[in-house]
Amino acid sequence: MKTVSACILLGPDEPLFQKCLKSVSIWVDEVIVINSDPEYMPRLNDKRNIKYFNRPFDDFASARNYSIGQSNSDYIFIIDSDEILERSQIKPIKYLLGQSFEVIYMKQKSKVGKHYTEVTQPRLFKNVPSIYYNRPVHNELKFGSDRMICYSDIRIMHYGYDLGLKQVKKQERTLSMLEDIKNPDTFDLYNLMTTHAGMKNWEEAIETGLQVLSSFKLEKPRGLDHVELMTLNTLATAYLKERQDPYAAAQWCIQLLEKDPNYLDGLYTYAWCFFLTSQFDGCIEILNTFDYIQAQTLKNPDNYSNMVINKLYTSSKELRELVQSEQKEEELEDCSV
């Protein structure tokens, strides 16, 4: 039977840590907790299968690699202290462990206000030196192309984007780390752009997004097509929110949809461009396409395994109702003339 270590990075006063710990300790062989704040001592009710370490935080890749280094298990399961693995997901994990896979991708479903986003990430993998993390922020798992990989439907619930002031502090720390990177590459610039966008620093997001696209023109990195699409959508969103220019935003959407006409976030942003320019019939037409593609994507999520899709669970109902309201007002104005 393959053994598993769950590795958790713990920040100061993480409110979900106990739930996170409980969700993994019932099925893994050991839990490795790396605490970055020595002044914060978490409550550990059951220490039988917990290894606890205090380690000053330097960057995410180093912290994750350190946690992996404390394990003697066959496999590593990565989960953060603001995430929870629901009990229903344990059985499929054990099934996949019984197969020959070396890297298993899972879906991180994040709660953001009333909505959810979803992205696929490698979370369960063989404990060997040739599989490790790099990049200080938004770290990525490095492994050879010859590894046996599985893209699973297993979901990890993430609540770190829904913690108010705590989330602001996380964003500020992330921004500082990204700005300190010397000679940032395309992916570093992309992460800087998304951090600015998350903090509603829209002008900075536009500036950095343009740098990302310039980087793509010089040399298109392999495997980052999705980053180019998401950058175009971020630029469109920033032009809508900061510069209030739906015509310019629409041009970014057109570039995006020429590359991938099925990207949900781009379709939704494009629909808003039509709404804000009072092209209501066009808006409804795009929303009809959005609804169809959304249904197809939910049926076949592996088609977008590397893509962050913020609108995967977003209903078009709200925007449709706004269109209907505006159309009724137009009809009333026509009748009064």
C-alpha positions as CSV (number, residue, x, y, z in Angstrom):
1,M,0.0,0.0,0.0
2,K,1.4,3.4,-1.0
3,T,2.0,5.8,1.8
4,V,1.1,9.5,1.6
5,S,2.3,12.7,3.4
6,A,0.0,15.8,3.3
7,C,2.2,18.9,3.3
8,I,0.6,22.1,4.6
9,L,2.1,25.6,4.6
10,L,0.6,27.6,7.6
11,G,0.5,31.3,7.8
12,P,-0.2,33.4,10.9
13,D,-3.6,32.9,12.5
14,E,-5.2,30.9,9.6
15,P,-8.9,30.5,10.6
16,L,-9.5,27.4,8.4
17,F,-6.4,25.5,9.6
18,Q,-8.2,23.1,11.9
19,K,-10.7,22.2,9.3
20,C,-8.0,21.7,6.7
21,L,-6.0,19.5,9.1
22,K,-9.1,17.4,10.0
23,S,-9.9,16.9,6.3
24,V,-6.5,15.2,5.6
25,S,-5.4,13.6,8.8
26,I,-8.2,11.0,8.6
27,W,-6.7,9.4,5.5
28,V,-3.0,10.2,5.0
29,D,-0.1,8.5,6.8
30,E,1.3,11.7,8.2
31,V,0.7,15.5,8.0
32,I,3.7,17.8,7.7
33,V,2.9,21.4,8.9
34,I,5.4,24.2,8.1
35,N,4.6,27.3,10.2
36,S,6.1,30.5,8.8
37,D,5.3,32.6,12.0
38,P,7.1,31.4,15.1
39,E,5.0,33.8,17.3
40,Y,1.8,31.9,16.2
41,M,1.4,28.4,17.7
42,P,-1.6,26.5,16.2
43,R,-3.7,24.2,18.3
44,L,-2.9,20.6,17.5
45,N,-5.5,18.3,19.1
46,D,-4.1,15.0,17.8
47,K,-0.4,14.9,17.2
48,R,-0.1,11.2,16.4
49,N,0.6,11.6,12.7
50,I,1.7,15.3,12.6
51,K,5.2,16.6,12.0
52,Y,5.4,20.2,13.0
53,F,8.2,22.6,12.0
54,N,8.8,26.4,12.4
55,R,10.5,27.9,9.4
56,P,10.7,31.6,8.5
57,F,9.0,32.2,5.1
58,D,11.3,33.1,2.2
59,D,9.3,32.0,-0.8
60,F,6.6,29.4,-1.7
61,A,8.8,27.1,-3.8
62,S,11.5,26.8,-1.0
63,A,8.8,26.3,1.6
64,R,7.1,23.5,-0.3
65,N,10.4,21.8,-1.2
66,Y,11.4,21.9,2.5
67,S,8.1,20.3,3.5
68,I,8.6,17.6,0.9
69,G,12.0,17.0,2.3
70,Q,10.6,16.1,5.7
71,S,8.6,13.2,4.3
72,N,9.5,9.5,4.0
73,S,6.3,8.6,2.3
74,D,5.8,7.3,-1.3
75,Y,3.6,10.2,-2.3
76,I,3.1,13.8,-1.5
77,F,-0.3,15.5,-1.2
78,I,-0.2,19.3,-1.3
79,I,-2.9,21.3,0.5
80,D,-2.8,24.8,2.0
81,S,-4.2,25.9,5.3
82,D,-7.1,27.8,3.6
83,E,-8.2,24.7,1.7
84,I,-10.4,21.8,2.6
85,L,-10.7,18.3,1.1
86,E,-14.2,17.0,1.4
87,R,-14.8,13.4,2.5
88,S,-16.4,12.5,-0.8
89,Q,-13.0,13.1,-2.5
90,I,-11.0,10.6,-0.4
91,K,-12.3,7.4,-2.1
92,P,-11.3,8.5,-5.7
93,I,-7.9,9.6,-4.4
94,K,-7.3,6.2,-2.9
95,Y,-8.4,4.6,-6.2
96,L,-5.9,6.6,-8.2
97,L,-3.1,5.8,-5.7
98,G,-3.7,2.2,-6.6
99,Q,-2.9,2.9,-10.2
100,S,0.5,3.7,-11.8
101,F,0.2,7.5,-12.0
102,E,3.1,9.6,-10.8
103,V,1.5,13.0,-11.0
104,I,-2.2,13.6,-10.3
105,Y,-3.9,16.8,-11.2
106,M,-6.9,18.0,-9.1
107,K,-9.3,20.9,-9.4
108,Q,-9.0,23.8,-7.0
109,K,-12.4,25.4,-6.6
110,S,-12.0,28.9,-5.1
111,K,-14.8,30.9,-3.5
112,V,-14.7,34.5,-4.5
113,G,-17.6,36.4,-3.0
114,K,-20.8,34.9,-4.5
115,H,-19.0,33.1,-7.3
116,Y,-16.5,30.3,-7.8
117,T,-13.4,29.9,-10.0
118,E,-11.7,26.7,-10.9
119,V,-8.2,25.8,-12.0
120,T,-6.5,22.4,-12.4
121,Q,-3.2,21.9,-10.5
122,P,-0.9,18.9,-9.7
123,R,-1.5,18.1,-6.1
124,L,-0.6,14.4,-5.6
125,F,2.7,13.1,-6.8
126,K,5.5,10.6,-6.3
127,N,8.1,11.6,-3.7
128,V,11.3,11.6,-5.8
129,P,14.0,14.3,-6.0
130,S,13.3,14.9,-9.7
131,I,9.8,16.2,-8.9
132,Y,10.0,19.6,-7.1
133,Y,8.7,23.2,-7.0
134,N,10.2,26.3,-8.5
135,R,9.2,30.0,-8.8
136,P,8.9,32.0,-5.6
137,V,5.2,33.0,-6.2
138,H,2.5,30.9,-7.8
139,N,5.0,28.1,-7.7
140,E,4.9,25.4,-10.3
141,L,5.7,21.7,-10.0
142,K,8.5,20.6,-12.2
143,F,8.6,17.0,-13.5
144,G,9.7,15.3,-16.7
145,S,7.5,14.8,-19.7
146,D,7.8,11.0,-19.4
147,R,5.9,10.9,-16.1
148,M,2.5,9.0,-15.9
149,I,0.0,11.9,-15.5
150,C,-3.7,11.8,-14.5
151,Y,-6.1,14.7,-14.8
152,S,-8.7,13.9,-12.3
153,D,-12.1,15.4,-11.3
154,I,-11.1,15.5,-7.6
155,R,-11.9,18.9,-6.1
156,I,-10.1,20.8,-3.3
157,M,-12.2,23.7,-1.9
158,H,-10.3,26.9,-1.5
159,Y,-11.5,29.8,0.7
160,G,-8.4,32.0,0.7
161,Y,-9.9,34.6,-1.7
162,D,-12.8,35.1,0.6
163,L,-11.2,36.2,3.9
164,G,-11.5,40.0,3.8
165,L,-8.6,41.9,5.3
166,K,-6.5,38.7,5.5
167,Q,-6.8,38.4,1.7
168,V,-5.6,42.0,1.3
169,K,-2.5,41.2,3.4
170,K,-1.8,38.1,1.2
171,Q,-2.1,40.1,-1.9
172,E,0.3,42.8,-0.6
173,R,2.8,40.1,0.3
174,T,2.5,38.5,-3.1
175,L,2.8,41.9,-4.9
176,S,6.0,42.6,-2.9
177,M,7.6,39.3,-3.8
178,L,6.7,39.6,-7.5
179,E,8.1,43.1,-7.7
180,D,11.4,41.9,-6.1
181,I,12.0,39.3,-8.9
182,K,15.0,40.3,-11.0
183,N,14.7,39.8,-14.7
184,P,11.0,38.5,-14.6
185,D,10.0,36.2,-17.3
186,T,6.6,36.0,-19.1
187,F,4.9,34.0,-16.3
188,D,6.3,36.3,-13.6
189,L,4.9,39.3,-15.4
190,Y,1.6,37.6,-15.9
191,N,1.3,36.8,-12.1
192,L,2.2,40.4,-11.4
193,M,-0.6,41.6,-13.7
194,T,-3.2,39.3,-12.1
195,T,-2.1,40.4,-8.6
196,H,-2.6,44.1,-9.6
197,A,-6.0,43.2,-11.1
198,G,-7.0,41.3,-7.9
199,M,-6.1,44.4,-5.9
200,K,-8.0,46.6,-8.4
201,N,-4.8,48.4,-9.4
202,W,-6.2,48.6,-13.0
203,E,-3.7,51.0,-14.5
204,E,-0.8,48.9,-13.2
205,A,-2.6,45.8,-14.5
206,I,-2.8,47.4,-18.0
207,E,0.9,48.4,-18.0
208,T,2.0,44.9,-16.9
209,G,-0.4,43.2,-19.3
210,L,1.1,45.0,-22.2
211,Q,4.5,43.9,-21.1
212,V,3.2,40.3,-21.1
213,L,2.0,40.6,-24.7
214,S,5.3,42.2,-25.7
215,S,7.1,39.3,-24.2
216,F,5.0,36.9,-26.2
217,K,5.9,38.8,-29.4
218,L,9.6,38.4,-28.7
219,E,9.5,34.7,-27.8
220,K,6.3,32.6,-27.2
221,P,7.0,30.3,-24.3
222,R,5.8,26.7,-24.7
223,G,2.7,25.7,-22.9
224,L,1.6,29.3,-22.0
225,D,-1.1,29.8,-24.6
226,H,-3.6,30.1,-21.8
227,V,-1.6,32.8,-20.2
228,E,-1.9,34.9,-23.4
229,L,-5.7,34.4,-23.4
230,M,-6.1,35.4,-19.8
231,T,-3.9,38.4,-20.3
232,L,-6.1,39.7,-23.1
233,N,-9.1,39.2,-20.9
234,T,-7.5,41.1,-18.0
235,L,-6.7,44.0,-20.4
236,A,-10.3,44.0,-21.6
237,T,-11.6,44.0,-18.0
238,A,-9.2,46.8,-17.0
239,Y,-10.3,49.0,-19.9
240,L,-13.9,48.5,-18.9
241,K,-13.4,49.1,-15.2
242,E,-10.7,51.8,-15.1
243,R,-10.8,53.6,-18.4
244,Q,-14.5,53.0,-19.0
245,D,-13.8,52.4,-22.7
246,P,-15.9,49.5,-23.9
247,Y,-14.8,50.0,-27.5
248,A,-11.2,49.5,-26.7
249,A,-12.1,46.6,-24.4
250,A,-14.0,45.0,-27.2
251,Q,-10.9,45.1,-29.4
252,W,-9.0,43.1,-26.7
253,C,-11.9,40.6,-26.6
254,I,-11.9,40.2,-30.4
255,Q,-8.1,39.3,-30.3
256,L,-8.9,36.8,-27.5
257,L,-11.8,35.2,-29.2
258,E,-9.9,34.9,-32.5
259,K,-7.4,32.7,-30.6
260,D,-10.0,30.8,-28.7
261,P,-13.7,31.4,-29.4
262,N,-14.8,29.1,-26.6
263,Y,-13.0,31.0,-23.7
264,L,-15.9,31.7,-21.3
265,D,-14.3,34.7,-19.5
266,G,-13.6,36.4,-22.8
267,L,-17.2,35.8,-24.0
268,Y,-18.7,37.3,-20.8
269,T,-16.4,40.4,-21.0
270,Y,-17.3,40.8,-24.7
271,A,-21.1,40.6,-23.8
272,W,-20.5,43.5,-21.3
273,C,-18.9,45.6,-24.1
274,F,-22.0,45.2,-26.2
275,F,-24.3,46.0,-23.2
276,L,-22.3,49.2,-22.3
277,T,-22.5,50.4,-25.9
278,S,-26.3,49.7,-26.0
279,Q,-26.0,46.9,-28.6
280,F,-28.5,44.8,-26.7
281,D,-29.3,42.3,-29.4
282,G,-25.6,41.6,-29.9
283,C,-25.2,41.2,-26.1
284,I,-28.0,38.6,-26.0
285,E,-26.4,36.7,-28.9
286,I,-23.1,36.5,-27.2
287,L,-24.8,35.4,-23.9
288,N,-26.5,32.6,-25.8
289,T,-23.1,31.4,-27.0
290,F,-21.7,31.8,-23.5
291,D,-24.5,29.6,-22.0
292,Y,-23.9,26.9,-24.7
293,I,-20.1,26.9,-24.2
294,Q,-20.5,26.9,-20.5
295,A,-22.6,23.8,-20.5
296,Q,-20.1,22.0,-22.9
297,T,-17.2,23.0,-20.7
298,L,-18.8,21.7,-17.6
299,K,-19.3,18.4,-19.4
300,N,-15.7,18.2,-20.6
301,P,-13.6,20.2,-18.2
302,D,-10.3,18.6,-19.2
303,N,-10.4,20.7,-22.4
304,Y,-9.3,23.6,-20.2
305,S,-7.0,21.8,-17.8
306,N,-4.6,24.7,-17.5
307,M,-7.1,27.6,-17.8
308,V,-8.4,29.7,-15.0
309,I,-12.1,30.1,-15.7
310,N,-13.7,32.7,-13.5
311,K,-17.0,32.4,-15.2
312,L,-17.4,28.6,-15.2
313,Y,-20.2,28.8,-12.6
314,T,-21.5,32.3,-13.4
315,S,-25.0,32.6,-14.6
316,S,-25.8,35.0,-17.5
317,K,-29.2,35.7,-15.9
318,E,-28.1,39.0,-14.2
319,L,-26.8,40.5,-17.4
320,R,-29.8,39.3,-19.4
321,E,-32.1,41.0,-16.9
322,L,-30.1,44.2,-17.3
323,V,-30.5,44.0,-21.0
324,Q,-34.3,43.4,-20.7
325,S,-34.6,46.4,-18.3
326,E,-32.8,48.7,-20.8
327,Q,-34.9,47.4,-23.7
328,K,-38.1,48.1,-21.8
329,E,-36.9,51.7,-21.1
330,E,-36.2,52.2,-24.8
331,E,-39.7,50.9,-25.6
332,L,-41.3,53.4,-23.1
333,E,-39.3,56.2,-24.5
334,D,-40.4,55.3,-28.1
335,C,-44.0,55.3,-26.9
336,S,-43.8,58.7,-25.3
337,V,-42.4,60.4,-28.4
